[in-house]
């Protein structure tokens, strides 16, 4: 049901434009040096144009796409630019045809569904949770889910290994939403 809902929402040009603006606003607010994102599957927001705009504003910025090196292991992020040669990877998803590994400090993650607590529903492979749990170094990247507002649910069931995202952006809102301070 959520896949169909997301696929329908992806056909709305205004929603896609709004997601692009929110993505660029998020990049401006967090100022990462390196961003990780995903190659879009049918129904997923295509972030490539927004990332290309962000890259063009500063030659020191880097972008990367995830690569599955071994089934059941953490993702590896390889450098990407709009002119990077691509090859077909696992699950027939294009990936950079390079061995240059980078470490993003902000990571955009696709969501099939999500809740306001920051938990996401993906395709069930656990790649992002596994990757975040095994992240190199002491500091994980800022994690930002990309979703359609119509795919928000009240609460997703989650397991002990599930990792909530720091932020989820949709065409209509950002989550978690700031709650008004009653003292003001």
Secondary structure by P-SEA (a helix, b strand, c coil): caaaaaaaaaacaaaaaaaaaaaaaaaaaacccbbbbbccccccccaaaaaaaaaaacccbbbbbbbbccccbbbbbbbbccccbbbbcccccccccccbbbbbcbbbbbbccccccccccccccaaaaaaaaacccccccbbbbbbbcccccccccccccbbbbccccccccccccccccccc
